[in-house]
Amino acid sequence: MTGNVMTALRSTALKTPALPGWNSIRGRVTIVLAVPTCLLLTLVGLGVADRAADWSAARGTETHVGVLLRVQDLVREVQRERGLTSGLLGGAEEYRDDVAAQRDRTDQARRTLRDLLLEEGDGLPGAAVSALRAAEVPLAALTSTRTAVDTGTADRTATLRGYTTAVTALIDAESAGVPDGDRGIARGAQALQALARATEAVALERGSLNGVFAAGRFRSGEYLDFTEVRATRVAALSQFRQLAGRSQESALDDAFAGAAARRVTGYETRAERGADGSALDVDPARWWADMTTLVDDLHAVQKDIGDDVRDRAADTGSAATGELYAFLALGALILAVVAALAVVSARSITRPLGALADEADAVAGSRLPDAVRQIQEATPDGTRPARPELSELPGAAREISRLAAALRNVEHTAVGLAAEQAVLRRTSTQSLAGLGRRNQSLLTRQLGLITTLESQELDPGALAELFELDHLATRMRRNAESLLVLAGEESPARSWKGTVPVTDVVRSAVSEVEQYQRVLAADVEQCGIRGHCVAELSHLLAELVENALVFSPPAQPVEVYGWRDAGEYCLAVVDRGPGMPPARMAEANEALSGRGGAPHTVLGPRRTGAALTLGHHVVGALASRLGAQVELRPTQGTGVSAFVALPTALVRELPSRAATV
């Protein structure tokens, strides 16, 4: 059954996903919360990316519109230069000074635009930058056009076409890279482009008719150009009205409703009557002044629309910035909430589990061992250890509380089993002690009977058999006394009066072993042993000699040595056997020191199959009673030597006449 459970647990452990951090509760809580958090952060990231794109588009539009307004300023100056140059070429010499001054203003506007492109060109769409660079070519060609005008070699139509090419290139550059983000911004930019083309048509009409009025009539093809320009203006204004808002359309109507615009309409009507080449009586200066007013009004409308588009782009950028910060704050809030939930959830689980683990450690390390020790050391009439109080785990969930209750049940069951085992062991020990006393009593009577028979027997053969039987009974008596020692019982008094020579103690010990013929008292220095401890010391030496005989070759003797060491007296039992491994010898020395367990616990079930012999535990118990120290050491060469150090309290000087056993 246990094997099946372990197999199931192993298979479950193998199926557990090997995720980083999955082997801890904090890691699992983090992983569980991380999945929805990542999804939420992904959505927030998409929102951040979208808002960032809107913000970038708004900033780009704002920069783009700012550049477009500068382009419009340059267009306006080129248009003025074109109109004045056309009038000059038509014969109005009074325009020459105005043309020179206008050229300076055109060049200044061109330099301003070039500097602006150097500063903010990175924020413009690539198409717009390319178109503006392409517009530099016809603008640069104006230098040669100006030279031709100044030298009188310029043709009015060709010159007008050159200026118009430059203006058209600039207006086309305005159309390139129109923003397509916000719909209102896009419509505003498109309306601005349509108005720019309408304004160019008006400005072109101003320039072309300025030359016509200065010359007094239309030349070949000029009237057709005039009608085309007016058609272009009408188409551009119609497109503007479709794209512009109500306020923008109203501003355009106000520009065309002015007095100058009404006079321009009259001039145009008079120009239409000169389609057949007849003379036109229109003052070029008045035409120029009124038409310039209209163009300036249209440029003002353009500037207002551009400012509106730029303001809308700025507002869109500000809104996108606010939303971007809001998304970032939302992401940070999600992370903070998830982190707080992870910490709180993990602590709500790990704190009770930590307290439960501490309680389990306390149970395993102190409470359960203390309870078992109290049970083992208690008298038969003693009270059972008190049931431990149940402590509530802080913030424990229902499952953890059940686990804590199960742990306490395990503790109570263990204490109950320990109590039952202690009772069973105590009963077994008492039974063995009683059996040992009975055997000891019977063997004592048997030895007395054998001694009587020995004194009455005259046949040497029968006497030898009686001696053998006496020796066997003596060994049996020692085993019975060993049983009493292990049971923690005091042996019946077999004491000697006065002081007994240590050689007699050694002989008594040797007489209690089976192969006593192999024991050699090699060098035993004379010393007296107090009579009350002679029986226990003899028993101790007999156990050591017995072990030495068992674990040494049959042909090798076991030697016993004795010598004084300051106030103490030392005995050594030396064998020449195969020896003992260090770990085995350390375990034996622990038993010989009396730390191998209480004598009655040695007899318990937990010692079944123990590696140590019972003789070591008997020696350890006897050494503790005598206050002696016993230790096993490797014999030089091979074998094991058992050293016994007797305290000074047991050693006496021999009287002139030694006591007898």
C-alpha positions as CSV (number, residue, x, y, z in Angstrom):
1,M,0.0,0.0,0.0
2,T,2.8,2.4,0.9
3,G,4.6,1.6,-2.3
4,N,1.5,2.5,-4.3
5,V,1.2,5.8,-2.5
6,M,4.9,6.6,-3.1
7,T,4.6,5.7,-6.8
8,A,1.6,7.9,-7.2
9,L,3.4,10.8,-5.5
10,R,6.4,10.3,-7.7
11,S,4.3,10.3,-10.8
12,T,2.5,13.5,-9.7
13,A,5.8,15.1,-9.0
14,L,7.0,14.2,-12.5
15,K,3.9,15.7,-14.1
16,T,4.4,19.0,-12.3
17,P,5.3,21.7,-14.8
18,A,8.9,22.8,-14.3
19,L,8.3,26.5,-14.2
20,P,10.8,28.9,-12.6
21,G,9.7,29.5,-9.0
22,W,7.0,26.8,-9.1
23,N,8.7,25.0,-6.2
24,S,7.6,27.7,-3.7
25,I,4.2,29.1,-2.7
26,R,5.4,32.7,-3.4
27,G,6.5,31.6,-6.8
28,R,3.2,29.9,-7.6
29,V,1.2,32.9,-6.4
30,T,3.4,35.1,-8.5
31,I,3.0,33.0,-11.6
32,V,-0.8,32.7,-11.2
33,L,-1.1,36.5,-10.9
34,A,1.5,37.2,-13.6
35,V,-0.5,35.6,-16.4
36,P,-3.6,37.9,-16.2
37,T,-1.2,40.8,-15.3
38,C,0.7,40.3,-18.5
39,L,-2.5,40.3,-20.5
40,L,-3.6,43.5,-18.8
41,L,-0.2,45.1,-19.3
42,T,-0.3,44.0,-23.0
43,L,-3.6,45.8,-23.4
44,V,-2.2,48.8,-21.6
45,G,0.9,48.6,-23.8
46,L,-1.3,48.7,-26.9
47,G,-3.1,51.7,-25.5
48,V,0.2,53.3,-24.7
49,A,1.6,52.6,-28.2
50,D,-1.6,54.0,-29.8
51,R,-1.5,57.1,-27.6
52,A,2.2,57.5,-28.3
53,A,1.5,57.3,-32.0
54,D,-1.2,59.9,-31.7
55,W,1.1,62.1,-29.7
56,S,3.9,61.7,-32.2
57,A,1.5,62.4,-35.1
58,A,0.1,65.5,-33.3
59,R,3.6,66.8,-32.6
60,G,4.6,66.1,-36.2
61,T,1.5,67.9,-37.5
62,E,2.2,70.9,-35.3
63,T,5.7,71.1,-36.6
64,H,4.5,70.5,-40.2
65,V,1.9,73.2,-40.0
66,G,4.5,75.6,-38.6
67,V,6.7,74.9,-41.5
68,L,3.8,75.3,-44.0
69,L,3.1,78.7,-42.6
70,R,6.7,79.7,-43.3
71,V,6.3,78.2,-46.8
72,Q,3.2,80.3,-47.3
73,D,5.2,83.4,-46.2
74,L,7.8,82.5,-48.9
75,V,5.0,81.8,-51.5
76,R,3.5,85.2,-50.7
77,E,6.8,87.0,-51.2
78,V,7.5,85.1,-54.5
79,Q,3.9,85.9,-55.7
80,R,4.5,89.6,-55.0
81,E,7.8,89.5,-56.7
82,R,6.1,87.8,-59.7
83,G,3.4,90.4,-59.9
84,L,5.7,93.4,-59.7
85,T,8.1,91.8,-62.2
86,S,5.2,91.2,-64.6
87,G,4.2,94.9,-64.3
88,L,7.8,96.0,-64.8
89,L,8.0,93.9,-68.0
90,G,4.7,95.2,-69.1
91,G,6.2,98.7,-69.2
92,A,5.5,100.1,-65.7
93,E,9.0,101.4,-64.9
94,E,7.7,102.8,-61.6
95,Y,7.9,99.2,-60.3
96,R,11.6,98.9,-60.6
97,D,12.4,100.0,-57.0
98,D,9.6,98.0,-55.7
99,V,10.9,94.9,-57.5
100,A,14.4,95.4,-56.0
101,A,12.9,95.7,-52.5
102,Q,10.7,92.7,-53.0
103,R,13.6,90.6,-54.1
104,D,15.2,91.3,-50.7
105,R,12.1,90.3,-48.9
106,T,11.9,87.1,-51.0
107,D,15.5,86.2,-50.2
108,Q,14.9,86.8,-46.5
109,A,11.8,84.6,-46.4
110,R,13.8,81.9,-48.3
111,R,16.6,82.0,-45.7
112,T,14.1,81.9,-42.9
113,L,12.5,78.8,-44.3
114,R,15.9,77.2,-44.9
115,D,17.0,77.8,-41.2
116,L,13.6,76.4,-40.0
117,L,14.2,73.3,-42.0
118,L,17.6,72.8,-40.5
119,E,16.1,73.1,-37.0
120,E,12.8,71.1,-37.4
121,G,13.4,69.1,-40.5
122,D,13.7,65.9,-38.5
123,G,10.1,66.3,-37.4
124,L,8.7,66.5,-40.9
125,P,7.5,63.6,-43.0
126,G,10.1,62.4,-45.5
127,A,7.9,63.3,-48.5
128,A,7.5,66.9,-47.3
129,V,11.3,67.3,-46.9
130,S,12.0,65.8,-50.3
131,A,9.4,68.1,-51.9
132,L,10.9,71.2,-50.2
133,R,14.3,70.2,-51.4
134,A,13.0,69.7,-54.9
135,A,11.4,73.2,-54.7
136,E,14.9,74.7,-54.2
137,V,15.6,74.0,-57.9
138,P,13.1,76.4,-59.4
139,L,13.8,78.9,-56.6
140,A,17.5,78.8,-57.5
141,A,16.5,79.4,-61.2
142,L,15.0,82.7,-60.2
143,T,18.5,84.2,-60.1
144,S,18.9,83.9,-63.8
145,T,15.4,85.1,-64.3
146,R,16.2,88.2,-62.3
147,T,19.3,88.8,-64.3
148,A,17.3,88.6,-67.6
149,V,14.8,91.1,-66.2
150,D,17.5,93.5,-65.2
151,T,19.2,93.3,-68.6
152,G,16.0,93.7,-70.5
153,T,16.2,90.4,-72.3
154,A,13.4,88.7,-70.4
155,D,10.1,87.7,-72.0
156,R,7.1,88.6,-69.8
157,T,5.3,85.3,-70.5
158,A,8.4,83.1,-69.8
159,T,9.3,85.1,-66.7
160,L,5.8,84.7,-65.4
161,R,6.0,81.0,-66.1
162,G,9.3,80.7,-64.2
163,Y,8.0,82.4,-61.1
164,T,4.8,80.3,-61.3
165,T,6.9,77.1,-61.5
166,A,8.7,78.1,-58.3
167,V,5.4,78.9,-56.5
168,T,3.8,75.7,-57.7
169,A,6.7,73.7,-56.4
170,L,6.3,75.3,-53.0
171,I,2.6,74.6,-53.0
172,D,3.2,71.0,-54.0
173,A,5.7,70.7,-51.2
174,E,2.9,71.9,-48.8
175,S,0.7,69.1,-50.1
176,A,3.3,66.4,-49.6
177,G,3.2,64.5,-46.3
178,V,-0.3,65.8,-45.3
179,P,-1.0,64.3,-41.8
180,D,-3.7,61.5,-41.8
181,G,-4.0,61.0,-38.0
182,D,-6.8,63.0,-36.5
183,R,-9.7,63.5,-38.9
184,G,-10.2,67.2,-38.0
185,I,-6.5,67.9,-38.4
186,A,-6.4,66.1,-41.7
187,R,-9.4,68.1,-43.1
188,G,-8.0,71.3,-41.8
189,A,-4.7,70.6,-43.6
190,Q,-6.5,69.7,-46.8
191,A,-8.6,72.9,-46.6
192,L,-5.4,74.8,-46.1
193,Q,-3.9,73.3,-49.2
194,A,-7.0,74.1,-51.3
195,L,-7.0,77.7,-50.1
196,A,-3.3,77.9,-50.9
197,R,-4.1,76.9,-54.5
198,A,-6.9,79.4,-54.7
199,T,-4.7,82.1,-53.3
200,E,-2.1,81.2,-55.9
201,A,-4.7,81.5,-58.6
202,V,-5.6,84.9,-57.3
203,A,-2.0,86.0,-57.0
204,L,-1.2,84.6,-60.5
205,E,-4.2,86.6,-61.9
206,R,-2.8,89.6,-60.1
207,G,0.6,89.2,-61.7
208,S,-0.6,88.4,-65.2
209,L,-3.2,91.1,-65.4
210,N,-0.7,93.6,-63.9
211,G,1.5,93.1,-67.0
212,V,-1.6,93.2,-69.3
213,F,-2.9,96.4,-67.8
214,A,0.6,97.9,-67.9
215,A,0.8,96.9,-71.6
216,G,-2.8,98.2,-72.3
217,R,-4.1,95.0,-73.9
218,F,-3.9,91.1,-74.0
219,R,-1.3,89.6,-76.2
220,S,-1.6,86.3,-78.0
221,G,-2.6,83.6,-75.6
222,E,-2.7,85.8,-72.4
223,Y,-6.5,85.9,-72.3
224,L,-6.7,82.1,-72.4
225,D,-4.2,82.0,-69.5
226,F,-6.4,84.5,-67.7
227,T,-9.5,82.3,-68.1
228,E,-7.6,79.2,-67.0
229,V,-6.4,80.9,-63.9
230,R,-9.9,82.0,-63.0
231,A,-11.2,78.4,-63.5
232,T,-8.4,77.1,-61.3
233,R,-9.4,79.6,-58.6
234,V,-13.1,78.7,-58.8
235,A,-12.2,74.9,-58.6
236,A,-9.9,75.5,-55.6
237,L,-12.4,77.6,-53.8
238,S,-15.1,75.0,-54.3
239,Q,-12.8,72.3,-52.9
240,F,-12.0,74.6,-49.9
241,R,-15.7,75.1,-49.2
242,Q,-16.2,71.3,-49.1
243,L,-13.4,70.9,-46.6
244,A,-13.5,74.0,-44.5
245,G,-15.6,74.6,-41.4
246,R,-18.3,77.2,-41.1
247,S,-16.1,79.8,-39.4
248,Q,-13.4,79.2,-42.1
249,E,-15.9,79.6,-44.9
250,S,-17.3,82.7,-43.3
251,A,-13.7,84.2,-43.1
252,L,-13.3,83.5,-46.8
253,D,-16.6,85.1,-47.6
254,D,-15.6,88.2,-45.7
255,A,-12.4,88.4,-47.7
256,F,-14.3,88.4,-51.0
257,A,-16.9,90.8,-49.7
258,G,-14.5,93.7,-49.1
259,A,-14.4,96.9,-51.1
260,A,-11.1,96.0,-52.7
261,A,-12.5,92.6,-53.8
262,R,-15.6,94.3,-55.3
263,R,-13.3,96.6,-57.3
264,V,-11.3,93.6,-58.4
265,T,-14.4,92.1,-59.8
266,G,-15.1,95.3,-61.8
267,Y,-11.5,95.2,-63.1
268,E,-12.0,91.6,-64.1
269,T,-15.2,92.5,-66.0
270,R,-13.4,95.2,-67.9
271,A,-10.6,92.7,-68.7
272,E,-13.1,90.3,-70.1
273,R,-14.1,93.0,-72.6
274,G,-10.6,93.1,-73.9
275,A,-10.6,89.4,-75.0
276,D,-10.4,90.5,-78.7
277,G,-7.2,92.4,-78.1
278,S,-8.8,95.8,-77.7
279,A,-7.2,98.4,-75.5
280,L,-7.7,98.2,-71.7
281,D,-7.9,101.4,-69.8
282,V,-7.1,100.2,-66.2
283,D,-4.5,101.8,-63.9
284,P,-2.0,99.0,-63.1
285,A,-1.3,100.7,-59.7
286,R,-4.9,100.6,-58.6
287,W,-5.3,97.0,-59.8
288,W,-2.1,96.0,-58.0
289,A,-3.2,97.7,-54.8
290,D,-6.7,96.3,-54.7
291,M,-5.6,92.8,-55.8
292,T,-2.8,92.8,-53.2
293,T,-5.4,93.6,-50.6
294,L,-7.4,90.6,-51.6
295,V,-4.3,88.4,-51.7
296,D,-3.3,89.6,-48.3
297,D,-6.8,88.9,-47.0
298,L,-6.6,85.4,-48.4
299,H,-3.2,84.9,-46.8
300,A,-4.7,86.1,-43.5
301,V,-7.4,83.4,-43.8
302,Q,-4.7,80.9,-44.6
303,K,-2.8,81.9,-41.5
304,D,-5.9,81.6,-39.3
305,I,-6.6,78.2,-40.7
306,G,-3.0,77.1,-40.2
307,D,-3.1,78.5,-36.6
308,D,-6.4,76.5,-36.0
309,V,-4.8,73.3,-37.4
310,R,-1.7,73.9,-35.3
311,D,-3.8,74.6,-32.1
312,R,-5.9,71.5,-32.8
313,A,-2.7,69.5,-33.2
314,A,-1.4,70.9,-30.0
315,D,-4.6,70.1,-28.2
316,T,-4.6,66.6,-29.7
317,G,-0.9,66.2,-28.5
318,S,-1.8,67.4,-25.0
319,A,-4.8,65.0,-24.9
320,A,-2.6,62.2,-26.2
321,T,0.0,63.1,-23.6
322,G,-2.6,63.0,-20.8
323,E,-4.0,59.7,-22.0
324,L,-0.4,58.3,-22.3
325,Y,0.3,59.3,-18.7
326,A,-3.1,57.8,-17.8
327,F,-2.2,54.5,-19.4
328,L,1.2,54.5,-17.8
329,A,-0.3,55.3,-14.5
330,L,-2.8,52.5,-15.0
331,G,0.0,50.1,-15.9
332,A,1.9,51.2,-12.7
333,L,-1.3,50.8,-10.7
334,I,-1.9,47.3,-12.1
335,L,1.7,46.3,-11.2
336,A,1.4,47.8,-7.7
337,V,-2.0,46.1,-7.1
338,V,-0.7,42.8,-8.4
339,A,2.5,43.1,-6.4
340,A,0.5,43.9,-3.3
341,L,-1.9,41.0,-3.9
342,A,1.0,38.7,-4.5
343,V,2.7,39.8,-1.2
344,V,-0.6,39.7,0.8
345,S,-1.6,36.4,-0.7
346,A,1.8,34.8,-0.2
347,R,2.1,36.1,3.3
348,S,-1.4,34.9,4.2
349,I,-0.3,31.4,3.1
350,T,3.3,31.4,4.1
351,R,2.8,32.9,7.6
352,P,0.5,30.2,8.8
353,L,2.6,27.6,7.1
354,G,5.7,29.1,8.7
355,A,4.0,29.0,12.1
356,L,2.9,25.4,11.4
357,A,6.4,24.5,10.4
358,D,7.7,26.0,13.6
359,E,5.2,24.1,15.6
360,A,6.1,20.9,13.7
361,D,9.8,21.5,14.5
362,A,8.9,22.1,18.1
363,V,7.0,18.9,18.2
364,A,9.8,16.9,16.6
365,G,12.6,18.7,18.4
366,S,11.4,19.2,21.9
367,R,7.8,18.5,22.8
368,L,7.5,14.9,21.5
369,P,10.9,13.8,22.8
370,D,10.3,15.5,26.2
371,A,6.9,13.7,26.4
372,V,8.4,10.4,25.5
373,R,11.2,10.9,28.0
374,Q,8.7,11.8,30.7
375,I,6.7,8.7,29.9
376,Q,9.8,6.4,30.0
377,E,11.1,7.9,33.2
378,A,7.8,8.0,35.0
379,T,6.9,5.5,37.6
380,P,4.1,3.0,37.0
381,D,1.8,5.2,39.0
382,G,3.0,8.4,37.4
383,T,0.7,10.8,35.5
384,R,0.7,11.0,31.8
385,P,2.1,14.2,30.2
386,A,-0.5,17.0,29.9
387,R,-2.2,17.3,26.5
388,P,-0.6,20.4,24.7
389,E,-2.8,23.4,24.3
390,L,-4.0,24.2,20.8
391,S,-2.7,27.5,19.6
392,E,-4.5,29.3,16.8
393,L,-2.5,30.0,13.6
394,P,-2.7,33.7,12.7
395,G,-4.8,34.3,9.5
396,A,-4.8,30.6,8.7
397,A,-7.1,29.3,6.0
398,R,-9.5,26.4,6.5
399,E,-7.1,24.0,4.8
400,I,-4.1,25.1,6.9
401,S,-6.2,24.8,10.0
402,R,-7.1,21.2,9.1
403,L,-3.4,20.5,8.5
404,A,-2.6,22.0,11.9
405,A,-5.3,19.8,13.5
406,A,-3.9,16.8,11.7
407,L,-0.4,17.5,13.0
408,R,-1.7,17.7,16.6
409,N,-3.5,14.5,16.1
410,V,-0.3,12.9,15.0
411,E,1.4,14.3,18.1
412,H,-1.3,12.9,20.4
413,T,-1.2,9.6,18.7
414,A,2.6,9.5,19.0
415,V,2.4,10.3,22.7
416,G,-0.2,7.6,23.1
417,L,1.9,5.0,21.3
418,A,4.9,6.1,23.4
419,A,2.9,5.6,26.6
420,E,1.8,2.2,25.4
421,Q,5.3,1.2,24.4
422,A,6.6,2.4,27.8
423,V,4.0,0.3,29.6
424,L,4.8,-2.7,27.4
425,R,8.6,-2.2,27.9
426,R,8.2,-1.7,31.6
427,T,6.1,-4.9,31.8
428,S,8.6,-6.8,29.8
429,T,11.5,-5.5,31.8
430,Q,9.9,-6.4,35.1
431,S,9.1,-9.8,33.7
432,L,12.7,-10.3,32.6
433,A,14.0,-9.0,35.9
434,G,11.8,-11.4,37.8
435,L,12.9,-14.3,35.6
436,G,16.5,-13.2,36.1
437,R,16.1,-13.2,39.9
438,R,14.5,-16.6,39.8
439,N,17.3,-18.0,37.6
440,Q,19.9,-16.4,39.9
441,S,18.3,-17.9,43.0
442,L,18.1,-21.3,41.4
443,L,21.6,-21.1,40.1
444,T,22.9,-20.1,43.5
445,R,21.2,-23.1,45.0
446,Q,22.5,-25.3,42.2
447,L,26.1,-24.0,42.8
448,G,25.7,-24.8,46.5
449,L,24.5,-28.3,45.7
450,I,27.4,-28.8,43.2
451,T,29.9,-27.6,45.8
452,T,28.5,-30.2,48.3
453,L,28.7,-32.9,45.8
454,E,32.3,-31.9,44.9
455,S,33.3,-32.2,48.6
456,Q,31.8,-35.7,48.8
457,E,33.1,-37.1,45.5
458,L,36.2,-39.2,45.5
459,D,36.2,-40.4,41.9
460,P,38.5,-38.2,39.8
461,G,36.4,-38.5,36.7
462,A,33.2,-37.7,38.3
463,L,34.9,-34.9,40.2
464,A,36.1,-33.4,36.9
465,E,32.6,-33.5,35.5
466,L,31.3,-31.8,38.6
467,F,33.9,-29.1,38.2
468,E,32.7,-28.7,34.6
469,L,29.1,-28.5,35.8
470,D,30.2,-25.9,38.4
471,H,31.8,-23.8,35.7
472,L,28.8,-24.0,33.5
473,A,26.5,-23.0,36.3
474,T,28.8,-20.0,37.1
475,R,28.5,-18.8,33.6
476,M,24.7,-19.2,33.7
477,R,24.6,-17.2,36.9
478,R,26.6,-14.4,35.2
479,N,24.1,-14.3,32.4
480,A,21.3,-14.1,34.9
481,E,23.0,-11.2,36.6
482,S,23.6,-9.5,33.2
483,L,19.9,-9.7,32.6
484,L,19.3,-8.0,35.9
485,V,21.8,-5.3,35.0
486,L,20.1,-4.6,31.7
487,A,16.8,-4.5,33.4
488,G,18.1,-1.8,35.7
489,E,17.8,-4.0,38.8
490,E,20.3,-4.4,41.6
491,S,21.9,-7.8,41.8
492,P,21.6,-9.7,45.1
493,A,24.5,-8.8,47.3
494,R,27.7,-10.8,46.7
495,S,30.1,-8.7,48.6
496,W,33.5,-9.2,50.2
497,K,34.7,-7.7,53.3
498,G,37.8,-5.5,53.4
499,T,40.0,-5.3,50.4
500,V,40.5,-7.9,47.7
501,P,43.6,-8.3,45.6
502,V,43.1,-7.3,42.0
503,T,44.5,-10.7,40.9
504,D,41.7,-12.4,42.7
505,V,39.2,-10.2,40.9
506,V,40.8,-11.2,37.6
507,R,40.7,-14.9,38.5
508,S,37.0,-14.6,39.5
509,A,36.3,-12.9,36.1
510,V,38.2,-15.5,34.1
511,S,36.4,-18.3,36.0
512,E,33.1,-17.1,34.6
513,V,34.0,-17.4,30.9
514,E,33.9,-20.6,28.8
515,Q,37.4,-20.7,27.3
516,Y,39.2,-19.7,30.5
517,Q,42.2,-21.7,29.4
518,R,43.0,-19.1,26.7
519,V,43.1,-16.2,29.2
520,L,46.6,-15.1,30.4
521,A,47.1,-12.7,33.2
522,A,50.3,-11.4,31.6
523,D,51.3,-8.6,33.9
524,V,49.0,-7.5,36.7
525,E,50.4,-5.1,39.2
526,Q,49.2,-5.9,42.7
527,C,46.6,-3.6,44.1
528,G,43.6,-3.8,46.4
529,I,40.0,-3.4,45.4
530,R,37.3,-2.5,47.9
531,G,35.1,-5.5,48.6
532,H,31.7,-4.0,47.9
533,C,32.5,-3.5,44.2
534,V,34.4,-6.7,43.6
535,A,31.3,-8.6,42.2
536,E,30.4,-5.9,39.7
537,L,34.1,-5.4,38.6
538,S,34.5,-9.1,38.2
539,H,31.3,-9.2,36.1
540,L,32.6,-6.2,34.0
541,L,35.9,-7.9,33.3
542,A,34.2,-11.2,32.5
543,E,32.1,-9.6,29.8
544,L,35.2,-7.9,28.3
545,V,37.1,-11.2,28.4
546,E,34.2,-13.1,26.9
547,N,34.0,-10.7,23.9
548,A,37.7,-10.9,23.4
549,L,37.6,-14.7,23.3
550,V,34.7,-14.7,20.9
551,F,36.3,-12.2,18.4
552,S,39.8,-13.6,18.4
553,P,41.3,-16.7,16.7
554,P,40.9,-19.9,18.8
555,A,44.7,-20.4,18.9
556,Q,45.4,-16.9,20.2
557,P,45.4,-16.1,23.9
558,V,43.6,-13.1,25.5
559,E,45.9,-11.2,27.7
560,V,45.0,-9.2,30.8
561,Y,47.2,-6.4,32.1
562,G,47.0,-4.2,35.2
563,W,49.0,-1.2,36.4
564,R,48.8,1.9,38.5
565,D,48.3,5.3,36.9
566,A,48.8,8.0,39.6
567,G,45.9,7.5,42.0
568,E,43.9,5.3,39.6
569,Y,44.3,1.7,38.6
570,C,44.0,0.6,34.9
571,L,43.2,-2.8,33.5
572,A,43.5,-3.9,29.9
573,V,42.0,-6.9,28.0
574,V,44.0,-7.4,24.8
575,D,43.1,-9.7,21.9
576,R,44.8,-10.4,18.6
577,G,41.7,-10.7,16.5
578,P,40.8,-9.0,13.2
579,G,39.9,-5.8,14.9
580,M,36.9,-3.5,14.5
581,P,36.0,-0.8,11.9
582,P,36.3,2.8,13.3
583,A,32.5,3.4,13.0
584,R,31.8,0.1,14.8
585,M,34.4,0.9,17.5
586,A,32.9,4.4,18.0
587,E,29.4,2.9,18.5
588,A,30.8,0.4,20.9
589,N,32.6,3.0,22.9
590,E,29.4,5.0,23.1
591,A,27.7,2.0,24.7
592,L,30.6,1.4,27.0
593,S,30.4,5.0,28.2
594,G,26.8,4.4,29.4
595,R,25.4,6.7,26.7
596,G,24.0,3.9,24.5
597,G,20.6,4.2,26.2
598,A,19.1,3.3,29.6
599,P,19.5,-0.4,30.5
600,H,15.7,-1.1,30.3
601,T,15.5,0.5,26.8
602,V,18.2,-1.8,25.5
603,L,15.8,-4.6,26.0
604,G,13.0,-2.9,24.0
605,P,11.9,-3.7,20.5
606,R,13.8,-0.9,19.0
607,R,17.1,-2.7,19.8
608,T,16.1,-5.7,17.8
609,G,18.9,-6.6,15.4
610,A,21.3,-4.0,16.9
611,A,24.8,-4.3,15.8
612,L,26.2,-4.0,19.3
613,T,26.4,-7.0,21.6
614,L,24.5,-7.0,24.9
615,G,27.8,-7.4,26.7
616,H,28.8,-3.8,25.8
617,H,25.6,-2.5,27.3
618,V,26.2,-4.6,30.4
619,V,29.7,-3.3,30.7
620,G,28.5,0.3,30.2
621,A,25.9,0.0,32.9
622,L,28.4,-1.6,35.4
623,A,31.0,1.1,34.6
624,S,28.4,3.8,35.3
625,R,27.7,2.2,38.7
626,L,31.4,1.9,39.5
627,G,32.3,5.3,38.2
628,A,34.9,3.7,36.0
629,Q,35.8,4.5,32.4
630,V,35.9,1.8,29.7
631,E,37.2,2.4,26.2
632,L,38.1,0.2,23.2
633,R,41.2,1.0,21.2
634,P,43.0,-0.8,18.4
635,T,45.7,-3.2,19.5
636,Q,49.1,-2.5,18.0
637,G,49.3,-4.9,15.0
638,T,45.8,-6.4,14.9
639,G,43.0,-6.9,17.5
640,V,41.2,-4.7,20.0
641,S,42.2,-3.7,23.5
642,A,39.7,-2.8,26.2
643,F,41.0,-0.4,28.8
644,V,39.3,0.0,32.2
645,A,40.2,3.0,34.4
646,L,39.1,2.5,38.1
647,P,38.7,5.6,40.2
648,T,40.8,6.2,43.2
649,A,37.7,5.6,45.5
650,L,37.8,1.9,44.5
651,V,41.5,1.4,44.9
652,R,43.2,0.5,48.3
653,E,46.6,-0.6,49.4
654,L,46.6,-4.3,50.2
655,P,46.9,-5.1,53.9
656,S,49.5,-7.5,55.0
657,R,47.0,-10.3,54.7
658,A,44.7,-10.1,51.8
659,A,41.0,-10.9,52.1
660,T,39.7,-14.1,50.4
661,V,36.7,-14.6,48.2
